[in-house]
């Protein structure tokens, strides 16, 4: 089951990447991992460095996909983003956090979905 879920996640991360590219984003990395956690997609959108979390639900029994990006997940993504920008010498870039939500095949991009959470 876990492997199948991972395959589904990868499939929707790629779909999200294609969708974002169509919207003018430049994809820098998929599945950036560090010891703290993972970021699904890192992209540039104009002057912004964008850290994207992709969420998929085939139905709404478990709630809306974007709701799954809770404070704990936001903190992990924030720490990974900080590690990414400092390790790449990009700390002068404006950053934002987007959530790309798939409800079945319906895609929604929540730009600036949450603010950086330190600590």
C-alpha positions, 0 to 999 in steps of 0.5 A: 500500500505504501509503495502505491501511495508513493507512486500516486504522489509522484504522479501528481507531483509531476502533473503539478509540475507540468501545470505550474510550468504552463502557468509560467513557473520554472521548476528547479527541483522535485522531491528536495530532501534534507535531514529535516524532511522533504519539499515536493517542488521547488520553483521560480515564479518571477522574482519568487523562490516558491516551495510547493507542497502537492496534495491529492485526494480522490474524494473528500472523505478525508477532507480537502487536500490543502487542509492536510498541510497542517502547522506541523507540515508547514513547520517541516517545509519551512525548515527545509526551505531555510536549509535550501536557501542557505545551502544554495546561497539564495537567502536574498530571494523573496520566497513563498509557500504554495500548496497545489491541491488535486481533488480528483483531476481538479487542480487548485494552486494556493499561492502564499498558502502559509507563512514561514514558521520557524522554531 
